């Protein structure tokens, strides 16, 4: 009986965790849905740096590639990102698809409608797949500024 109860509790907990993630919007403003956000950070505990074997240059290159793709997509659909400065927390599935993006406009950002920004990010993640993959879910938390002027330097 004890084994059955333990198994039932585990199934229930995993089910509730899945429901919480499904309830979490694909794109969200950081500061909203705090409990669900905290759960995401636990579920996607592996960092991009770890996925890149603790190679900071490789992790930065991967991130920069995604931000540039985001900027190119914005240009393609005529969505103006110029002057937008964000904090981004991106949650990736093991195959590189983006499951969720949390964002927060920085205080020195150009003013932009958050509903439009959320719609843009939602559209982007439906079309983009990160080039790096892993055996586990992973995430990356950092900033992005548009336009992107940073270029990767290699000798």
matplotlib code that plots the C-alpha trace (Angstrom):
import matplotlib.pyplot as plt

x = [0.0, 2.8, 4.5, 1.2, 0.7, 4.3, 3.9, 0.6, 2.1, 5.0, 2.6, 0.5, 3.5, 4.9, 1.4, 1.1, 4.5, 3.5, 0.3, 2.2, 4.5, 1.6, -0.1, 3.1, 2.8, 5.4, 6.4, 6.1, 7.2, 9.6, 7.9, 4.6, 3.9, 6.7, 5.9, 5.8, 9.0, 10.8, 9.7, 11.0, 14.4, 14.6, 13.4, 15.8, 18.7, 21.5, 23.0, 24.1, 27.6, 27.4, 25.9, 29.0, 31.4, 32.1, 33.6, 32.6, 33.5, 31.3, 28.4, 28.7, 28.9, 25.8, 23.9, 25.0, 23.9, 20.4, 20.2, 21.3, 18.6, 16.1, 17.2, 17.0, 13.6, 12.4, 13.7, 12.0, 8.6, 9.2, 9.2, 11.3, 13.7, 16.1, 16.8, 15.2, 17.2, 16.0, 16.9, 16.1, 15.7, 15.4, 14.4, 15.4, 14.2, 17.0, 16.6, 17.2, 13.6, 12.6, 10.0, 9.7, 11.1, 10.9, 11.8, 12.0, 12.6, 15.6, 15.1, 17.3, 15.3, 13.3, 9.6, 7.9, 4.4, 4.9, 2.0, 3.7, 7.0, 5.5, 3.8, 7.1, 8.9, 6.1, 6.3, 10.1, 10.2, 7.7, 10.2, 13.6, 15.6, 18.8, 21.8, 23.1, 21.4, 21.8, 20.6, 18.7, 16.6, 18.8, 18.4, 20.3, 19.8, 21.4, 20.7, 20.2, 20.4, 19.2, 20.7, 23.4, 26.8, 28.8, 30.9, 32.6, 36.4, 38.5, 42.2]
y = [0.0, 2.4, 1.8, 2.6, 5.8, 6.9, 6.2, 8.0, 11.1, 11.1, 10.9, 13.7, 15.9, 15.4, 16.1, 19.3, 20.4, 19.8, 21.8, 24.7, 24.8, 24.6, 27.5, 29.6, 31.7, 31.1, 34.7, 36.6, 39.7, 38.9, 39.9, 38.3, 34.6, 34.5, 31.0, 29.5, 31.4, 30.0, 26.5, 27.1, 28.2, 24.9, 22.8, 24.4, 24.5, 23.7, 26.8, 27.6, 27.8, 24.2, 23.1, 24.8, 22.8, 25.9, 27.6, 31.3, 32.2, 29.4, 30.3, 34.0, 33.1, 30.9, 33.7, 36.4, 34.2, 34.0, 37.7, 38.5, 36.1, 37.9, 41.2, 39.9, 38.5, 41.9, 43.6, 41.0, 41.6, 45.4, 45.3, 48.2, 47.0, 50.0, 51.3, 48.4, 47.1, 44.0, 41.5, 38.1, 34.7, 32.1, 28.5, 25.9, 22.3, 19.7, 19.9, 23.7, 24.9, 27.8, 26.8, 30.1, 33.6, 35.9, 39.5, 42.9, 46.2, 48.0, 51.5, 53.0, 51.2, 53.0, 52.8, 50.0, 48.5, 45.3, 43.6, 44.2, 43.0, 39.9, 39.2, 39.7, 37.3, 34.7, 34.9, 34.6, 31.5, 29.7, 30.1, 29.8, 26.8, 27.2, 25.6, 24.1, 21.1, 19.1, 16.0, 18.2, 21.4, 24.5, 28.3, 31.5, 34.8, 38.0, 41.2, 42.2, 45.6, 46.5, 47.2, 44.6, 46.0, 43.3, 41.1, 38.0, 38.4, 35.5, 35.5]
z = [0.0, 0.9, -2.5, -4.3, -2.3, -3.0, -6.7, -6.8, -5.1, -7.5, -10.5, -9.0, -8.4, -12.0, -13.4, -11.4, -12.5, -16.2, -15.6, -14.1, -17.1, -19.5, -17.6, -17.9, -21.0, -23.7, -23.4, -20.1, -18.3, -15.5, -12.3, -13.4, -12.5, -9.9, -8.6, -12.1, -13.1, -10.1, -11.1, -14.7, -13.3, -11.4, -14.3, -16.7, -14.2, -16.8, -18.1, -21.7, -20.4, -19.2, -22.5, -24.2, -21.9, -19.8, -22.9, -22.5, -26.0, -27.4, -25.2, -26.1, -29.8, -29.5, -27.7, -30.2, -33.1, -31.6, -30.9, -34.5, -35.8, -33.6, -35.1, -38.7, -38.1, -36.7, -39.8, -42.1, -40.5, -40.1, -36.3, -34.9, -32.2, -32.4, -29.0, -27.2, -24.2, -22.4, -19.8, -21.2, -19.6, -22.4, -21.6, -24.2, -24.7, -25.2, -29.0, -29.0, -29.4, -27.2, -24.7, -22.9, -22.9, -19.9, -20.5, -18.8, -20.4, -18.9, -17.5, -20.3, -23.1, -25.7, -24.7, -26.5, -26.0, -24.0, -25.8, -29.1, -27.7, -26.3, -29.7, -31.5, -29.1, -29.4, -33.2, -33.1, -30.8, -33.1, -36.0, -34.3, -33.2, -31.3, -32.9, -29.7, -28.2, -24.9, -23.2, -20.7, -20.7, -20.3, -20.0, -20.4, -18.6, -19.9, -21.6, -25.2, -26.8, -30.3, -32.7, -32.1, -32.6, -31.0, -33.3, -32.3, -32.7, -33.6, -34.3]

ax = plt.figure().add_subplot(projection="3d")
ax.plot(x, y, z, "-o")
ax.set_aspect("equal")
plt.show()
